[in-house]
């Protein structure tokens, strides 16, 4: 069994992993990656909030660690409340380097 505290690559992030605030509060689930796979650039994740179910973006620089069990962020409660809404059009221009993709290994059971 894999150690649940060992950092892993964004490419190995579990589908629908819990996303935790800096205080360890589970505020949502990781729904998709925001990345440029060809350039190996991780921009962040799309999170479905537990409160209300809205999809929001969490930037890579707000993520402190990804483990096999959760995504840990540096976000305070007020920062979680003000996360920007997920905008698919922002990630639809492959030739511009912003690429939205579901993780190729993520499969829904």
URFENRA-V755277 format. One record per backbone hydrogen bond with DSSP energy under -1.0 kcal/mol. NH is the residue of the N-H (numbers start at 1). CO is the residue of the C=O. If there is no record, write none. Layout:
{{NH:CO} {NH:CO}}
This chain:
{{8:66} {12:9} {13:10} {16:30} {17:14} {19:28} {20:71} {21:25} {22:75} {24:21} {27:19} {29:48} {30:17} {31:46} {32:46} {33:101} {34:44} {35:99} {36:41} {41:36} {43:34} {44:34} {45:58} {46:32} {47:56} {48:29} {49:54} {50:27} {52:50} {53:49} {56:47} {57:84} {58:45} {60:43} {62:59} {63:60} {64:72} {65:72} {67:70} {71:18} {72:65} {73:20} {74:62} {80:76} {81:77} {83:80} {86:55} {90:87} {91:88} {94:92} {96:93} {97:94} {100:91} {101:33} {106:103}}
